[in-house]
């Protein structure tokens, strides 16, 4: 039987980022399988075309002949900070050249009747595309994330308009460029250019403070992509979103009604992934021998689901704070109870020192892959039991696997996804409650916030992040002594000292300015100062001790003892203690070495935890607090309905708004959390055909 003559053609353009593309490709393959008369053209940058072709390698020949990928742009372009911008510019130029040819039609490829644009790259071409294609061709925006977050990103605010209004007022402009203001308006996402602590509400999703909406340690700024998406969202005929009623029962209904009032349709197509994601795990194996060998050995030595998989996506990587990643790796390497791990550096933003990669790979405890790996195959391997991720678009596929996932707030790219799939809510009070260090404090009967000297307090990072707690305490000034500061209300004076908690770090360089900051604050009536680091044990205590030495004439040993009397977990590391002695000597204050060494008892021993925590070198307690927060704090609560039977909650239609064609995909998802906190996901996929 000959193949039917193509009657319907979809053309698509997506941002050249893997997480944006992969779900669309698999939605397309399902549409092609559903509708024999459909053909699809994807215009994409040559940077990503080889990966697309590899992903589609096993596609049936009948489908391959009806799906073509047209590569445009310079495949050999150099990586750099402007790569995304340049690649996108090349992509849209290539699109305009291609769409003119597509509009003419050819044998087997009729004139497209539907155009699909990724939200981040179609704004500059949608109007000329409409003019070329005519009114009969419908346009849809592809959104590969939770629909609950789409209105606030794309529709609730006019970010460009807000920024231009601020820029036009010299007093509000404050010397900033328009681009800088746009970035700040997008980050605030509250109708202004400043974070104010306003609670942002999402349909069917957790409430969040405005400051929680964007990641602290992200890759490239997203302002340009979001503002482009806003323009596109106002011009398209509808939206395709990779979610469903079973994941977002309120969000899908609310957004469908919201956009329906604007004359736009919304199609929820469910989670989209390679067909192998629905097969027996034994049939899917990593292609790289190094990865296979590591995983197979882990099963033999440590058992099933013993491996932690770490991936921060194609473009995301905490480039501003690589020491956090290095601290995580150091912790994993030094754990007495081995925690084998694979770290994928598949993205071009990802970079680690070559000697660190070699150290990890030689250890036998971990494998850092500075080459492309198949995330699907890793997650389906029996060795992998945990997934540490930034929560990007591609990571949303973790919902299809039974691996508990951790999306730490400090590393989350998509905070809405993190909040909606986490057992630990992201509100400051909840973070405080789930903070392992705070739990240790509570276990030992100590309070989280300690007043060291009148109006000077010490706490951990999670208290400093809690605006309600700061307001109740009456804090007017904050000193953050850590790598990544919390976002502090603009009403509070804030000093940030970026330093790691290691003996080799020179905190003494900052003693003079932190002491002056505290002194100047206390000279004002009614003020209170909070000094914090991550756990409120070492860096923050050292800064307060430096103030006590200068203001009260205490020796280093006396200052540390004074602080320990008021905060029992206080424990500056050995390097900071030596620096405090040097600081005290500037004031003619000196204590004996015996006195200094007498306060250097182990923090773990002091807390009575030596039988419960592994003995780690250096600042092990803080490192363990970090890794526990990043790896063990949440196990990935999946939105769904309990019960022993699969609930059929949605038949999500995928249609192109053409008069003669519609395809549909049924994605039925059921989730249950077992007592052992593993996640069972029963998924059935069927396909049907309807008429419009």
GUKEDO-918266 format. One line per field, with one value per residue (C-alpha): residue number from 1; residue in three letters; y, z, x. Coordinates in steps of 0.001 Angstrom, whole numbers, plus 500000, padded with zeros to 6 digits. Each point is the difference from the previous one (the first is absolute). Layout:
BEGIN
pos: [NUM,...]
code: [ALA,...]
yy: [Y,...]
zz: [Z,...]
xx: [X,...]
REM end
This chain:
BEGIN
pos: [1,2,3,4,5,6,7,8,9,10,11,12,13,14,15,16,17,18,19,20,21,22,23,24,25,26,27,28,29,30,31,32,33,34,35,36,37,38,39,40,41,42,43,44,45,46,47,48,49,50,51,52,53,54,55,56,57,58,59,60,61,62,63,64,65,66,67,68,69,70,71,72,73,74,75,76,77,78,79,80,81,82,83,84,85,86,87,88,89,90,91,92,93,94,95,96,97,98,99,100,101,102,103,104,105,106,107,108,109,110,111,112,113,114,115,116,117,118,119,120,121,122,123,124,125,126,127,128,129,130,131,132,133,134,135,136,137,138,139,140,141,142,143,144,145,146,147,148,149,150,151,152,153,154,155,156,157,158,159,160,161,162,163,164,165,166,167,168,169,170,171,172,173,174,175,176,177,178,179,180,181,182,183,184,185,186,187,188,189,190,191,192,193,194,195,196,197,198,199,200,201,202,203,204,205,206,207,208,209,210,211,212,213,214,215,216,217,218,219,220,221,222,223,224,225,226,227,228,229,230,231,232,233,234,235,236,237,238,239,240,241,242,243,244,245,246,247,248,249,250,251,252,253,254,255,256,257,258,259,260,261,262,263,264,265,266,267,268,269,270,271,272,273,274,275,276,277,278,279,280,281,282,283,284,285,286,287,288,289,290,291,292,293,294,295,296,297,298,299,300,301,302,303,304,305,306,307,308,309,310,311,312,313,314,315,316,317,318,319,320,321,322,323,324,325,326,327,328,329,330,331,332,333,334,335,336,337,338,339,340,341,342,343,344,345,346,347,348,349,350,351,352,353,354,355,356,357,358,359,360,361,362,363,364,365,366,367,368,369,370,371,372,373,374,375,376,377,378,379,380,381,382,383,384,385,386,387,388,389,390,391,392,393,394,395,396,397,398,399,400,401,402,403,404,405,406,407,408,409,410,411,412,413,414,415,416,417,418,419,420,421,422,423,424,425,426,427,428,429,430,431,432,433,434,435,436,437,438,439,440,441,442,443,444,445,446,447,448,449,450,451,452,453,454,455,456,457,458,459,460,461,462,463,464,465,466,467,468,469,470,471,472,473,474,475,476,477,478,479,480,481,482,483,484,485,486,487,488,489,490,491,492,493,494,495,496,497,498,499,500,501,502,503,504,505,506,507,508,509,510,511,512,513,514,515,516,517,518,519,520,521,522,523,524,525,526,527,528,529,530,531,532,533,534,535,536,537,538,539,540,541,542,543,544,545,546,547,548,549,550,551,552,553,554,555,556,557,558,559,560,561,562,563,564,565,566,567,568,569,570,571,572,573,574,575,576,577,578,579,580,581,582,583,584,585,586,587,588,589,590,591,592,593,594,595,596,597,598,599,600,601,602,603,604,605,606,607,608,609,610,611,612,613,614,615,616,617,618,619,620,621,622,623,624,625,626,627,628,629,630,631,632,633,634,635,636,637,638,639,640,641,642,643,644,645,646,647,648,649,650,651,652,653,654,655,656,657,658,659,660,661,662,663,664,665,666,667,668,669,670,671,672,673,674,675,676,677,678,679,680,681,682,683,684,685,686,687,688,689,690,691,692]
code: [UNK,UNK,UNK,UNK,UNK,UNK,UNK,UNK,UNK,UNK,UNK,UNK,UNK,UNK,UNK,UNK,UNK,UNK,UNK,UNK,UNK,UNK,UNK,UNK,UNK,UNK,UNK,UNK,UNK,UNK,UNK,UNK,UNK,UNK,UNK,UNK,UNK,UNK,UNK,UNK,UNK,UNK,UNK,UNK,UNK,UNK,UNK,UNK,UNK,UNK,UNK,UNK,UNK,UNK,UNK,UNK,UNK,UNK,UNK,UNK,UNK,UNK,UNK,UNK,UNK,UNK,UNK,UNK,UNK,UNK,UNK,UNK,UNK,UNK,UNK,UNK,UNK,UNK,UNK,UNK,UNK,UNK,UNK,UNK,UNK,UNK,UNK,UNK,UNK,UNK,UNK,UNK,UNK,UNK,UNK,UNK,UNK,UNK,UNK,UNK,UNK,UNK,UNK,UNK,UNK,UNK,UNK,UNK,UNK,UNK,UNK,UNK,UNK,UNK,UNK,UNK,UNK,UNK,UNK,UNK,UNK,UNK,UNK,UNK,UNK,UNK,UNK,UNK,UNK,UNK,UNK,UNK,UNK,UNK,UNK,UNK,UNK,UNK,UNK,UNK,UNK,UNK,UNK,UNK,UNK,UNK,UNK,UNK,UNK,UNK,UNK,UNK,UNK,UNK,UNK,UNK,UNK,UNK,UNK,UNK,UNK,UNK,UNK,UNK,UNK,UNK,UNK,UNK,UNK,UNK,UNK,UNK,UNK,UNK,UNK,UNK,UNK,UNK,UNK,UNK,UNK,UNK,UNK,UNK,UNK,UNK,UNK,UNK,UNK,UNK,UNK,UNK,UNK,UNK,UNK,UNK,UNK,UNK,UNK,UNK,UNK,UNK,UNK,UNK,UNK,UNK,UNK,UNK,UNK,UNK,UNK,UNK,UNK,UNK,UNK,UNK,UNK,UNK,UNK,UNK,UNK,UNK,UNK,UNK,UNK,UNK,UNK,UNK,UNK,UNK,UNK,UNK,UNK,UNK,UNK,UNK,UNK,UNK,UNK,UNK,UNK,UNK,UNK,UNK,UNK,UNK,UNK,UNK,UNK,UNK,UNK,UNK,UNK,UNK,UNK,UNK,UNK,UNK,UNK,UNK,UNK,UNK,UNK,UNK,UNK,UNK,UNK,UNK,UNK,UNK,UNK,UNK,UNK,UNK,UNK,UNK,UNK,UNK,UNK,UNK,UNK,UNK,UNK,UNK,UNK,UNK,UNK,UNK,UNK,UNK,UNK,UNK,UNK,UNK,UNK,UNK,UNK,UNK,UNK,UNK,UNK,UNK,UNK,UNK,UNK,UNK,UNK,UNK,UNK,UNK,UNK,UNK,UNK,UNK,UNK,UNK,UNK,UNK,UNK,UNK,UNK,UNK,UNK,UNK,UNK,UNK,UNK,UNK,UNK,UNK,UNK,UNK,UNK,UNK,UNK,UNK,UNK,UNK,UNK,UNK,UNK,UNK,UNK,UNK,UNK,UNK,UNK,UNK,UNK,UNK,UNK,UNK,UNK,UNK,UNK,UNK,UNK,UNK,UNK,UNK,UNK,UNK,UNK,UNK,UNK,UNK,UNK,UNK,UNK,UNK,UNK,UNK,UNK,UNK,UNK,UNK,UNK,UNK,UNK,UNK,UNK,UNK,UNK,UNK,UNK,UNK,UNK,UNK,UNK,UNK,UNK,UNK,UNK,UNK,UNK,UNK,UNK,UNK,UNK,UNK,UNK,UNK,UNK,UNK,UNK,UNK,UNK,UNK,UNK,UNK,UNK,UNK,UNK,UNK,UNK,UNK,UNK,UNK,UNK,UNK,UNK,UNK,UNK,UNK,UNK,UNK,UNK,UNK,UNK,UNK,UNK,UNK,UNK,UNK,UNK,UNK,UNK,UNK,UNK,UNK,UNK,UNK,UNK,UNK,UNK,UNK,UNK,UNK,UNK,UNK,UNK,UNK,UNK,UNK,UNK,UNK,UNK,UNK,UNK,UNK,UNK,UNK,UNK,UNK,UNK,UNK,UNK,UNK,UNK,UNK,UNK,UNK,UNK,UNK,UNK,UNK,UNK,UNK,UNK,UNK,UNK,UNK,UNK,UNK,UNK,UNK,UNK,UNK,UNK,UNK,UNK,UNK,UNK,UNK,UNK,UNK,UNK,UNK,UNK,UNK,UNK,UNK,UNK,UNK,UNK,UNK,UNK,UNK,UNK,UNK,UNK,UNK,UNK,UNK,UNK,UNK,UNK,UNK,UNK,UNK,UNK,UNK,UNK,UNK,UNK,UNK,UNK,UNK,UNK,UNK,UNK,UNK,UNK,UNK,UNK,UNK,UNK,UNK,UNK,UNK,UNK,UNK,UNK,UNK,UNK,UNK,UNK,UNK,UNK,UNK,UNK,UNK,UNK,UNK,UNK,UNK,UNK,UNK,UNK,UNK,UNK,UNK,UNK,UNK,UNK,UNK,UNK,UNK,UNK,UNK,UNK,UNK,UNK,UNK,UNK,UNK,UNK,UNK,UNK,UNK,UNK,UNK,UNK,UNK,UNK,UNK,UNK,UNK,UNK,UNK,UNK,UNK,UNK,UNK,UNK,UNK,UNK,UNK,UNK,UNK,UNK,UNK,UNK,UNK,UNK,UNK,UNK,UNK,UNK,UNK,UNK,UNK,UNK,UNK,UNK,UNK,UNK,UNK,UNK,UNK,UNK,UNK,UNK,UNK,UNK,UNK,UNK,UNK,UNK,UNK,UNK,UNK,UNK,UNK,UNK,UNK,UNK,UNK,UNK,UNK,UNK,UNK,UNK,UNK,UNK,UNK,UNK,UNK,UNK,UNK,UNK,UNK,UNK,UNK,UNK,UNK,UNK,UNK,UNK,UNK,UNK,UNK,UNK,UNK,UNK,UNK,UNK,UNK,UNK,UNK,UNK,UNK,UNK,UNK,UNK,UNK,UNK,UNK,UNK,UNK,UNK,UNK,UNK,UNK,UNK,UNK,UNK,UNK,UNK,UNK,UNK,UNK]
yy: [500000,503348,502761,502549,503320,502593,502391,501901,501586,501432,502161,500640,502018,499489,501504,498075,498541,496284,500224,502196,497702,496425,499933,501659,497374,497196,501785,500280,496283,499194,502394,498448,496511,501146,501847,498314,503139,502237,501229,502132,502323,501128,502892,499841,501315,497707,500010,497644,498133,497007,499356,500155,497495,497673,500179,499077,497229,497192,501703,497845,500596,501026,502774,501048,500792,502370,501848,502183,502152,503003,501175,503670,502089,499389,496562,500920,503220,500605,499563,503151,502192,501255,496598,499617,503486,499524,496503,501215,502881,497547,497699,502658,501187,496429,499657,502998,498672,496568,501038,501818,496718,497980,502383,499053,496323,497072,496389,498156,503186,502246,503559,499886,500542,500266,501549,499012,502453,499452,502751,501306,500566,500853,503572,501735,497862,499301,503051,499593,496265,500722,502350,497359,497101,501805,499909,496329,498931,499769,500670,498223,500694,496968,500119,496998,500549,500286,502024,501607,502108,501101,502950,501718,499586,500909,501858,501582,502816,502088,499792,502210,502639,500062,500297,502792,501965,499707,500862,503159,501354,501023,499691,496408,499140,500469,499781,496597,499018,498956,496406,499969,501267,497418,497240,501275,500363,496398,498770,501841,498841,502139,503030,501914,499748,499054,496978,500957,496741,499933,496605,498791,497649,497373,498059,496673,500347,501017,503694,501499,503235,502075,499486,496226,500025,500059,497911,501304,498084,499902,500009,502779,502727,499210,503522,500039,496631,500920,503363,498352,497426,502740,501523,496614,499007,503007,499160,496229,498146,497563,498128,496446,499077,496797,499390,498508,500061,497186,502171,503388,499550,503621,501548,498509,500968,503505,500756,498563,502330,502969,499696,499052,503443,501402,497877,497563,496213,497934,496384,497968,497064,498369,499058,499320,497604,497413,496819,498069,501802,497824,496738,497554,501592,496973,500876,503465,500229,502877,499862,501105,497134,502117,500812,496411,498597,502461,499308,496234,500026,502171,497429,497210,501857,502176,498542,501327,503687,500927,502598,503744,501549,503724,502190,503754,500136,501246,503696,500134,499697,501963,501774,502775,497561,496995,499521,498681,497265,499234,499821,497551,497798,500179,498927,497078,498867,500157,498310,496908,498235,500207,501794,499227,502716,500970,503692,500930,503092,499797,503734,502581,502096,497102,500117,498501,500011,497186,498843,499737,497938,497731,499692,498988,497551,498387,499596,497328,501777,502286,500563,503494,499861,502930,498466,499624,497249,498707,501189,497669,496933,501116,500553,496616,498095,497910,501540,503556,500817,503779,503007,503374,502604,503663,499199,501181,499215,496635,499041,500061,496524,498763,499793,496952,498119,498538,501790,502413,503360,502969,503487,502232,503576,501420,498197,499901,501450,499616,500730,499311,496455,499612,501220,497888,496731,500353,498578,503017,503211,502967,502611,501356,498561,496600,500174,500801,497077,497597,501373,497104,502380,501584,496523,499292,503199,498997,496526,501519,502366,503180,502804,500772,503737,501010,503485,500093,503531,502493,500592,497735,496604,496932,497524,497686,500752,498816,502453,502846,498919,500162,503575,499362,498889,503023,502313,498400,500295,503635,499480,503140,498907,496655,498750,496940,498098,497272,499231,500628,502620,499767,502679,502650,502523,503410,501405,498314,501176,497075,499160,496875,498413,497218,497416,496247,498316,498641,500624,501345,502678,503458,501375,502493,502174,500788,500470,503751,500670,497550,501460,503519,498921,498540,502982,502531,498064,499839,503715,500584,499756,496973,497960,496290,498099,496399,498289,496647,497450,496594,498365,502804,498082,501348,502973,502045,499276,501118,503320,500634,499033,502516,502635,498912,500270,503524,501267,498262,499438,496210,497691,497505,497162,502157,501130,496437,498779,502940,499033,496298,500833,501591,497632,496563,498828,502901,498605,502118,497816,499865,502541,502543,499515,500823,503046,501172,499786,502122,502495,500217,500639,503219,501259,498754,497067,496591,496684,496984,497243,497654,502231,500213,496266,499312,501331,497903,496920,498227,501370,496467,498878,503119,499286,496411,498773,497960,496769,501246,501846,498817,501654,502424,502083,503769,501598,496625,500843,502926,497940,497193,502511,501198,496566,498794,503024,499436,496219,498772,502764,499215,496838,501474,500228,499486,501677,497257,498019,497170,496623,496594,500357,502228,503070,501159,503727,501509,499447,502790,501091,501065,501715,502429,502094,498994,499175,496410,498649,499376,497545,499109,498316,498486,500194,498350,500515,498590,500484,498477,500679,496791,499990,499513,503253,498412,501206,497678,501524,498059,501586,498910,501656,499524,501803,500850,502120,502519,502449,503709]
zz: [500000,498989,502551,500046,498322,502625,500631,503000,500707,503310,500095,503309,501455,503530,502077,499454,503523,500548,502771,497813,496997,501207,501230,496791,497848,501786,499819,496254,499635,501710,497719,496936,501158,500610,496719,496838,497940,502170,499214,502326,499362,502924,499340,502493,500535,498818,503522,501127,496829,500547,503448,498523,497308,502594,502162,497004,498833,500781,498414,497584,496364,499162,502582,499023,496479,501360,502475,498752,501944,498154,501557,499876,501552,500751,501543,500918,501884,503105,503417,502085,502034,496862,498344,500664,498682,496870,499328,500350,497597,497454,500557,499350,496876,498760,500841,497901,497046,500397,500587,496662,498279,502168,499153,496335,500788,498162,499158,503219,502031,499552,501271,503848,501643,503524,501485,503397,501698,503189,502460,500031,496343,497863,500975,497313,497151,500798,498223,496767,500148,500206,497037,497934,501000,500016,502483,499416,501634,503779,502477,503305,502797,501418,503819,501370,503695,502594,498686,503427,499449,496463,500690,502443,497558,496808,500686,503430,499603,497153,501028,497181,500668,503723,499317,497450,502461,502664,497509,498928,503563,500861,503727,499586,497305,502482,497338,498698,496362,498614,499674,503670,501038,497829,501652,503468,499089,498772,503121,502253,498029,502181,497776,501243,499754,503663,502108,502721,501686,498167,499891,496422,499416,497273,498956,501805,500982,503252,500901,499866,501046,497039,501044,499737,496368,498435,500637,502005,498060,496430,496533,497478,500985,498800,499592,496231,499548,502239,498348,496580,501245,501165,496534,498395,502518,499014,496298,499750,499508,502813,502272,500309,503530,501168,502999,500694,502414,501999,500701,500222,500355,501023,497856,496707,500520,501226,497169,497368,501260,500277,496462,498667,501002,497748,497081,500319,500398,502382,499335,502886,498405,503092,500711,496786,499891,497792,499505,501777,503205,499991,499508,502384,501472,499039,496333,500409,500734,499778,496810,501608,501394,502889,501194,499625,501898,502870,500395,499754,502608,502304,499913,500836,502853,501470,498728,497863,500104,501774,497513,500087,496540,499794,497021,499682,496421,496628,500790,503763,502294,503184,498280,502614,502902,498817,503560,500938,497395,501122,503641,498977,498186,502907,502384,497824,499695,503752,501278,502005,498664,496226,497933,496375,497544,496327,499153,496438,498575,496799,499796,498562,503158,502085,500907,502771,500471,498111,503111,501931,497212,500022,503817,499966,497125,501568,503360,498848,502006,497230,496265,498507,496371,498004,496997,498979,501815,499489,503025,499115,500153,503262,501748,498827,501131,503119,501698,500082,503027,500367,497686,500971,497432,499390,498923,496415,497102,499188,503681,500138,498473,503407,500832,497736,502008,503513,501134,502932,498726,501851,498506,502580,500184,499750,496710,498524,496512,499948,503528,499159,498949,503124,502249,498341,500152,503367,503360,501638,499056,499019,502356,502434,503054,498339,498991,503594,501218,497574,500430,501402,501951,501669,500795,501726,502001,501086,500959,502283,501582,498606,498260,496347,500465,502742,501435,500538,501346,500337,496558,498192,498957,498257,497987,497010,496337,500222,502751,497976,497041,502142,499658,502496,502630,499382,500272,503246,501440,498917,497941,498155,498827,498656,499402,497703,500294,497394,496318,498992,502018,500594,498373,502666,500119,498619,503367,501675,499682,498668,499776,498179,500615,497470,501597,500501,503392,499570,502215,497012,499278,501196,501908,501827,496870,500758,503795,499780,497728,501762,503387,498703,498485,503333,502004,497700,500140,503792,500219,498657,502358,499723,497686,500127,498056,498795,498924,498248,497892,498962,503406,502423,501311,498559,497624,501661,503468,498875,498714,503271,501998,497990,501019,503673,499916,498592,501982,503372,500220,500220,498928,497239,502498,502180,497040,498758,503502,500405,496750,500904,503300,498004,497007,501008,496438,499296,498533,497792,497936,500849,497357,501193,503627,499008,498072,503044,502081,497392,500013,503800,499898,498066,503147,502312,501131,500252,501531,500498,497454,502640,500456,496247,499491,502884,498056,496941,500982,497155,499024,499428,503435,501631,498499,501183,496444,499604,500000,497429,497336,497995,500919,497213,499623,500326,500111,499697,501974,497717,496935,501213,500698,496415,498422,502206,498916,496357,499882,502773,500983,497455,498113,497232,500895,496742,499405,499673,501719,502468,499717,498693,496553,497099,499699,496471,500511,496588,496293,498789,496442,497696,497027,497418,499647,496356,498542,498986,502501,503680,501879,503644,502614,503210,502846,503169,503042,503480,502915,503438,502710,501796,503662,498879,498035,496638,497261,497862,496771,497862,496600,497043,496632,497293,496796,498287,497151,500142,497570,500414]
xx: [500000,501424,500392,497166,500613,500968,497135,501267,503380,501270,503147,501759,502873,501348,502807,503269,499987,499534,497415,497806,500263,499841,496414,498805,501712,498200,496661,500595,500741,496702,498126,501633,499046,496430,499416,501375,499368,502177,503524,502152,502947,502171,502383,502855,503513,502770,501456,497260,499007,502365,498477,496515,500923,501523,496873,497841,502319,497565,497013,497997,500918,496437,500219,503521,498886,497343,502220,502821,502436,501415,503251,500982,502778,503664,500551,503569,499273,502091,498462,499698,497706,498235,499643,496259,499303,502107,498662,496416,500653,501411,497031,497345,501844,500047,496317,499020,501986,498416,496387,499877,500843,497603,497159,500320,499488,501577,499242,499264,500332,496945,499878,499960,496647,501425,503140,501420,502383,501954,499072,503573,500756,496991,499186,502056,498673,496368,498571,502013,499265,496276,500245,501779,497742,496655,497095,499146,503281,499635,502808,500599,502489,501843,500450,501899,499405,497246,497083,499449,503105,499127,497661,502352,502890,498212,496777,499519,502557,501365,503656,501283,497342,500780,503738,499538,497868,502710,502754,498151,500140,503618,499318,498813,502535,502855,502726,498913,499696,496638,501244,501017,496580,498238,502032,499079,496321,499934,501776,497544,496930,497755,499378,503061,503779,500490,499216,497557,499042,496687,498323,499531,497080,499824,496896,500139,503670,501732,500058,503485,501636,501158,503628,499612,498972,503454,503068,502935,502636,498797,501464,499342,497489,496495,498608,500432,498318,497074,499328,500148,497529,497630,499831,499477,497307,497939,500112,499423,496729,500662,502404,501327,501147,501699,497806,496584,497089,501550,503043,498274,496250,499460,502732,498840,496360,500838,502417,497680,497265,502398,501342,496584,498751,502741,498830,502918,499861,502103,500947,501447,501837,501469,503603,501912,502937,501669,497982,502763,499010,496876,501888,501619,503131,502082,499627,501558,503720,502514,502022,503280,502078,501358,496495,498775,502970,499622,496276,500371,502784,497885,497213,502446,501709,497245,496748,497143,499050,503223,501310,499370,499631,500879,499158,499527,498783,501210,500435,499649,503005,500815,502885,500106,500379,502027,501242,496558,500270,503535,498827,497289,502510,502456,497254,498964,503614,500666,496842,500933,496929,500557,497375,500986,499068,500045,500290,499069,501704,498002,499347,502348,499642,501303,503664,502114,503790,501692,501862,496709,498438,503041,499892,496342,500348,503084,498243,497577,497295,498835,500047,499994,498916,501344,498276,496369,498092,496462,498054,497144,502233,501578,496678,498740,503087,499467,503039,498631,497868,500317,499968,501496,498955,499297,496443,500282,497677,501589,500165,496209,500181,501160,496281,499860,502621,499947,503167,499531,501202,501427,499720,501713,498674,503522,500600,496527,499604,496218,498871,496355,500903,502114,497192,497329,501943,501726,498981,501638,498150,502127,498557,502598,498239,499875,503651,500848,497950,501674,503537,502085,502236,496984,498734,503307,499654,496515,501214,502625,497499,501547,498172,500558,500608,502447,500540,503762,500137,497137,498400,502494,498648,501438,497937,500238,499265,496417,499111,501505,497852,496836,498726,497206,502513,502230,497023,498812,503499,500268,503162,501118,503475,501261,503548,500103,503287,499546,500360,496389,498134,496271,497895,499475,497167,500930,498902,502980,503617,502004,503712,501161,503411,500547,502278,500134,500249,503511,503045,501945,497373,501106,497038,502229,500070,496360,500129,500486,497031,497654,500896,499383,496682,498844,501282,498347,496741,499953,500753,496487,497060,497712,502205,500775,502664,499804,503232,499640,501846,498643,499676,500827,503004,503247,500068,497260,501378,503458,498627,498158,503096,502032,497452,500201,503791,499884,497005,500385,503750,499727,502790,499262,499526,497769,497908,499474,499156,497604,498265,499884,498301,497187,499993,501200,500670,502394,503206,502309,502314,503705,500988,497435,501103,503579,498780,498043,503177,501777,497113,500116,503750,499301,498284,502764,497842,501619,499083,502202,500141,498602,496970,499514,500327,497666,497048,500775,498001,498226,496619,498768,501197,498561,496594,500095,499655,503158,498009,497527,501994,502998,503273,500816,503148,500030,496590,498316,496892,499215,500798,497778,497267,500332,499964,497138,498003,500865,499619,497718,497609,497287,499112,497901,496316,498175,496666,497399,497288,500500,498382,500832,498506,500923,497808,499233,500053,500493,499888,502284,499393,502790,498482,501263,496836,499679,496568,500756,502500,500385,502134,499603,502085,498706,502478,498727,502171,499502,502379,500239,502564,500901,501077,503602,499669,500589,497704,497905,498810,497547,499758,497930,500265,497420,499318,496750,498743,497199,498519,499510]
REM end
